[in-house]
């Protein structure tokens, strides 16, 4: 992880460390850096320009003071400043420095050599240590960056002592404090950057989750409306047309042969029969998609296979029978709702769905090993439960069934629904 801006993506410049000068235009690849490059933020651009300006300004100041003071080595000072500026500019423009940690380290070594030459001929070279701190922290891994800062601070102290006869506390404290400030600034920026990245990821996840939730709610609303329409058509129009057919047949049998009304009654019965067939087609078209291409057991097995999170197993007991459509829809919806509760609330590792066919009833059991809850508080609305359990209970009781929930905190949950089968468990509408 790069010291200065591990989190800064390629193309960004590390914060304070971002000054990483031109290389700042890219960071060394790190485990924490995002895989895709991002454009420089306004703050990063300003920091990058400030680093350039600081380094070049300090070089100009050192060269200018040497010339203005007519120092004996003014020519050498000017040449060393020009060499350091040239090496710096070359690294800023070199793509390899931006993408390769090794190339960045070689560039830093060249900068260090040019800076050492400047320190030999001018004490003003000491000022260049501060921008070098940020470059080292930005381009090197954390431990190597800190070590390079320490070496740079020692070199700065040595260069000052070589040009000064008296050793003062400031000669030691200045470079050391400057290095400490640089390290603290870079580490602080890294912490802020990581926090901002976490917040950005949370916001993106929230947006995605909201979109998924909206899509799921739309889909659930569509399916619920389809189911409602199918139930209404089945319970009203289809049953009414079935009754009309029965009455017309009774009328046919009651009239004597050759009665003038018989042809009209036969025509009315045929029309009722045709409309009844059309109503049945509507009911089949509006049933849940999971039941369109298979039995209830197959739909439940597909449901278990597609549940994210806990391992869910499906088992079938007894001799399977053809159930009325309202029974299949109710049992499938109860299973979907119960598994949704397992995924969202139970934090279970395993769950099991069992569909049992008996002589006079069909039973669906959903059992999990999750955290469990207090069913009495959920039923009274004092808990944090939602509409799931009341909706499941209502579905079961609408068909004359029994719905039970057994659970306790820390002991998992068992949901069971038992529906009584009609004596002739065949849809009366289908029988016509």
N, C-alpha and C positions, 0 to 999 in steps of 0.2 A: 504494500500500500504506500503510495507516494506520500511523503511527508506533507508537502504543502497543500496539495489539493487532490488527494486520491479520489475524492468524490467528483472532482470536476471532470466533465466529459471531454473527449478530444475536441479541440476547437475552442474550448473555453480556457480562460486564463484564471489561474488560481487567485483567490482573494488576495489578502495581503501577500500570500505566497504566489498568488496568481501573478503578481508582478512577474512571475516567471517570464519575464520579458517576452521576447518573441516566442521562445519555446512555450511561453505561457500560452501561446495560441494553441498548444496541445498539451495534454498531460500524459505522463507515462501510463501505459495500460495497467490497470489495477483490477483487483477482484471486485472492488466496490464501484468502479466507474460504470456508468450505463453503457450498454453495447452500442447505442446509436449516438452519433454526434449531435450536439446542439449548438446553435449559434451563440455567440457571446452575448451575455446580458449587458445592459448599459453600465452596471457597476463594474463588471469584469473588464469591459473595454477601458473604463476610466483608470482602473488599477494598473492595467497593462501599460497604458500611455504614461501614467505617473512613474512607473518603474523605469521606462525608457528615459523619460525626462530627468529623473533623479540621477541615473548612472551617467548619462551624457553631460548633465549639468555639473556634476562633481569632477568629471574629467576636464571639462573646460575651465573650471575654477582652479584646479591644480596646475594646468598648463598656463593659464593666465597669470597666476601668482608668481610662477617661476620666471616668466618673461618680464613681468612688471618689476620684480625685485632684482632683475639682472643676476639671477643665481648662477653660480659657476657651471652648474650642470643643466642650465635651462634647455639647451638643445636636446639633451638626453631625456629630460622630463617630457618635453613636447613629443619626442619620438615614442616614448613609452605610452603616453596617453593616446597617441594616434594608433599604436599597435593594439592597445586594449579595446579602443572603439571599433577597430576593424574586425577583431576577433568576435566581439559582441554582435556587430551587425551581420557577420557571416552566419553565426548561429541562429540569429533571428530569422534569417531568410532561408535556412537550410531545412528542407522537409524531413530529412532523416532525424534531425534533433527533435522534431515534433512527434515522431512516431516510434523511435527506438530508444529505450533506456540506456543502452550501451553508447549510442551516438551522443546522447545528452551528457553522459558522464565524461566522454572524451572532450566534448565542448567545454564543460566546466573545468577540466584539467588545463585546457588551453587558456581559458580566462584566468585561472589561478597562476599559471606561469607568467602571463603578461602582467598581472597585478603584482606578482613578486618582483618583476623587473622595475615596475614603477616604485614600489616600496624601497628598493635599493637606492634610487636616485632622488626621492622626494618624500618627506614625512607626510605630505598632503595625501599620499596614496592611502593613508589610514582610513579616509572617509569612504573609500569604495567598498569597505568591508560590509557595510549595512545592506546595500542592494544585493551583494553576493550571498548574504545569508538567505534571502528569500529565494534566489535562484537555486541554491543548493537544496533547500527544503522542498522546493517544488519539483525538481527533476530527479531527486534520489529517494530511495525508500527511507522510511522514517528513521531507522537506526543509523543508516549511512548518512542521511541528511544532518542529523544532530551531531554526528562525529565530524562531518565536514565543517559545520558551524564552529565547533570547538577548535578545530585546526586553524580555521580562518581567524578566529579571535586571537589565538596565540600568535599567529603570524603578524597580525596588526599590532599587538603589543610589542613583539620583537622589533618590528620596523620602526615604531615610535622610539623605543629605547636606543636603537642604533643611531638615531639622529639627534637624540637629546642626552645631555650629560647627566641630568637629574631625573631620577625615577620618582614620579608622583603617584598618589592613589588614583588620580583620574586616568592615568595611562593604563591602568589595569581594569578599573571599573567601567570605563566607557565602552570598550569592545565587548567585555563580558555581559554588561547590562543590555547592550544592543543585541547580542546574540540571544539572550534570554527573552527579550521582548519579541524578537522575530519568531522564536519557537512557540511562545505563548500565543502570539497572534495567529499563527498558522493552525495550531491545535484548536484554538477557539473557533476559527472559521470552519474547520472540518466538522466540529460538533454541530455548529449552526447549519451547515450544508446537509449533514446527514438528517437532522431534524426536519429541515424543509423538504428533503426528498421523501421522508416517511409521510409527511403530511400530504405531499402531492400524490403519493401512491394511494393513501387512504381516500383522498378526494376522488381519484380516478375509480377506485373500487366502489365508492359510494354511488358515483354516477352510473357505473355499469350495473350495480345491484338494483338501482332504482329503475333502470331501463328493463332489466330482466323481470323485476317485480311487476312493472306495468304490463309487459307482454304476457306474463303468467296470469295476471288478473283479467286481461282481455280474453285470453284463451279460456280461462275458467268461466267467465261470464257467458261466452258463446256456448260452451258445452252445457252450462246450467240451463240456458234458455232453450237449447235443443232438447234437453231432457224434459224440461217442463212442457214444451209443446208436444213432444211425443206422448207424455203421460196424459195431457189434456185430450189429445185426439183419441187416444186409446180408451180413455174413461168416458168420453162424451159422444163424439161423432161415431166412432166404430161401434161402441156398445149400443148406441141408439139405432144405427142402421141394422145391427144384428137383431134388435127387438122388432124393428119394422118387418124384417124378413119373416121372423117367427109369426107375427100377427097376420101377415099376408098369406102364409101357408095355412094358418088356421082358418082364414076366411075362405081359401080355396076349398078346403075340405068341407066347410059348412054349407057351401052353395051347391045346389043340384047341378048335375051335368047339363051342359047346354045353356047355362045361365048367361045372359048378355054381359054381365060384369066380369066373367072369368078371364076373357082376353086382356081386359084392362088390368086386372089384378096380377096376371102373369107378367105383363109388361112392367108394372110397378115393382114387382119382386125382382125381375132381372135388373132394373135400374138400381135398386137398392143393393143387389149383389155386386154390381159393377163398382158402385161407389164405396162399398165396404172393402173390396179388393184394393181400390185406390187409397183408402184410409190406411190399410195395412202397409202399403208401400211407403206412405209418409212416415208411419211409426218406425219401420225398419231403417229408413234413411236418416231419421233423427236420433237413433240410439247412439250411445257413446262409440267413437271409432274403435276403441279397444275390443268391443264385442262384435264388430262387423265381420271379422275374418276368423272366427273361432269361438270356442266355448268359454264359459266363465273361468274354468280351471286354467285354460291356456292364457287368458288375459291376466289372471292373477300371477301366473308364472313369469310372464313378461314384465309385469309390474315389479316383482321382486328382483329380477335381473337388472332392472334399470335404476334401482335406488342408490343414490350416492351416499357414501359414508359407511354405515354399519353393514355387516354381512347379513343378508336376508334369505331365508330358506323357505320354500313352499312345499307343502305336503298335502296329499289328497287321501281322504279316508272314505270308505264305503263305495257303493256302486253309483257312479255319476248318472244323473238324470237330466233331462231337458227341463229347465226351469222357465217359468213365465218371464217375459222381458222385464217387468218391473222388479222382480226378485233379483235378476242378474245385475240390473243397473244399481239397485240399492246396495247389494253386497260389494260390487266393485267400487262404488263411491265411498263406502265405509272403509274398505281396505286402503284406498288412496289417502283418505283423510287421516286414518290412524298411522300410516307410515310417514306421512308428512309431519305428524306430531313427534314420531320417533326421531326423525332426522333433525327437526328444529329444536326440540326441547329435551328429549330424554338423554342425549349424549350416550347412546347405547353402543355396545360393540357388536351385538348380535340381536337378531329378531327372527321370528318364525310366524308364518301364516299357515293355518290349517283349515281346509275346507272339508267338512264332514257331511256326508249324505246319510240320513237315517230313514226309517220307514215313513215317518209322518212329519219330518222336519229337516231343515238344512241349517248347519251351524258354521259360522266363520269365527275363528280365534286368531287374535294378533297378540303375540307375547314378545316382550323385549327385556333385556337385562340392564336397562338404564337407571337413572337416578330415582325415578318414581316420584309420586306426589300424593297429596291428600285428596282423594276423590270428593270428600264432603265439601272442602273449601272450593274446589273447582266447580262443583254443582251449584253452590250458593252464590258464585260470582265473587267471592272474597279473595280468590287467588288471582294469578296473572294469566289464567287460561283464557282462550278466546271462544269462538263460536263453534269450534270443531266438535266437542263432545255433545252439546245440545243438538247439533245438526245430525250427528250420527244416530242419536237416540230417537229423534223425530222420524228419520227414515225408517228405522226398524219398527217403531210403534205404528206408523202409517199402514204398514203391511200386517199388523197384528202380531208383531214379533216381540222378543224380549232382548233388551240391551243391558249389559252389565259391564262394570269396570272394577277391577281389583288392583289396588296399588298401595304402596306406602313409601315414604321417603327412604331411599337407599335400597329398595327391594324390587325394582323393576315394575312393569305394568302389564296387565293382561286385560284385553278387551274382547268381549264375546257377544255375538249377536246370533239369535236363534229365530228362524222364520218357520212358521207352520206351513206345511205343504197342503194345497187343496186335495180333496179326495181324488179328483181327476186332475193331476197337476199339468193340465194343458190349458193354454189360453182359450177361453170360450169363443173369442172372436176367430181364432185360427181354426177352431173346430168346425166352423160353418162352411 
